[in-house]
Amino acid sequence: MTADPCFLCANPGGEVLWCDDRLRIVLVGDAEHPGFVRVIWRDHVKEMTDLSDPDRAHCMKAVFAAESALRNILRPAKMNLASLGNQVPHVHWHVIPRFTDDPHFPNPVWGERLREVGRDPRAVPAGTLRAGLILALGPGHDRPET
């Protein structure tokens, strides 16, 4: 009997915006939550404390760079950072710009929907976000290795 493959090991997890030899930053493409990105560790690692100190620092630098780029581009009411991993036990961070009129605000994006909204006009162009990440992190590779 074989275990199911890890989703984040087998798939990019979204449109790759930036990557290096240790992680990738992807645009999730959630129309109700524009700018929602994930920072995904390349190797299959279950917990942040399984990473070395330099790797943890590198991961968090990427999370903070994504947050900063999104704040500068979208000017959200609040930013949410989450690392859960209950459904996909692979180190990854959700970086989510929040707006007072999004379907779930002030609840988590996975929480109870409080209002219906149409497609959000604030969708962030991937190229704009990619440029912000390059400014914060330096140039990355064109695409992640699989």
Secondary structure, 3 states (H helix, E strand, C coil): CCCCCCHHHHCCCCEEEEECCCEEEEECCCCCCCCCEEEEECCCCCCHHHCCHHHHHHHHHHHHHHHHHHHHHHCCCEEEEECCCCCCCCCEEEEEEECCCCCCCCCCCCCCCCCCCCCCCCCCCHHHHHHHHHHHHCCCCCCCCC
